[in-house]
């Protein structure tokens, strides 16, 4: 897997990789990481990947991080008193 680009963002780290005919876009915030795979046949350039990472989508990714943190915190408290 080869890192192609880091996309600036104020609240999370976004790195685009190229691997095995796919763009792998990783999002990191605090102790959490999410990734999506995009077929390079469907989205051919890094510029096209950047266009997909619009404000509306990135807000949803941030919401998913918040939900994951909440679920993890509840689970951790229940199982680790």
SULPE-V508322 format. One record per residue. N is the residue number from 0. BURIAL is + if it has 24 or more other ideal C-beta (glycine too) atoms within 12 Angstrom, else -. Layout:
BEGIN
N|BURIAL  N|BURIAL
END
This chain:
BEGIN
0|-  1|-  2|-  3|-  4|-  5|-  6|+  7|-  8|-  9|-  10|-  11|+  12|+  13|+  14|+  15|+  16|+  17|+  18|-  19|-  20|-  21|-  22|+  23|+  24|+  25|+  26|+  27|-  28|+  29|-  30|-  31|+  32|-  33|+  34|-  35|+  36|-  37|+  38|-  39|-  40|-  41|-  42|+  43|-  44|-  45|+  46|-  47|-  48|+  49|-  50|-  51|-  52|+  53|-  54|-  55|-  56|-  57|+  58|-  59|-  60|+  61|+  62|-  63|-  64|+  65|-  66|-  67|-  68|-  69|-  70|-  71|-  72|-  73|-  74|-  75|-  76|-  77|-  78|-  79|-  80|-
END
